[in-house]
Amino acid sequence: MEELYKCYLTVLTSSSGNQLKRS
């Protein structure tokens, strides 16, 4: 379960994180 959460977090940070940083 932790691995799935980490994967989800990585994808979120990769997608939303970049957009958030730009904004």
C-alpha positions, 0 to 999 in steps of 0.5 A: 500500500505504501508503494502505491501511495508513493507512486501516486504522490510522484505522479501528482508531484510530477504533474500538478507540482510542475504546474503549481510551481509555474503558477 
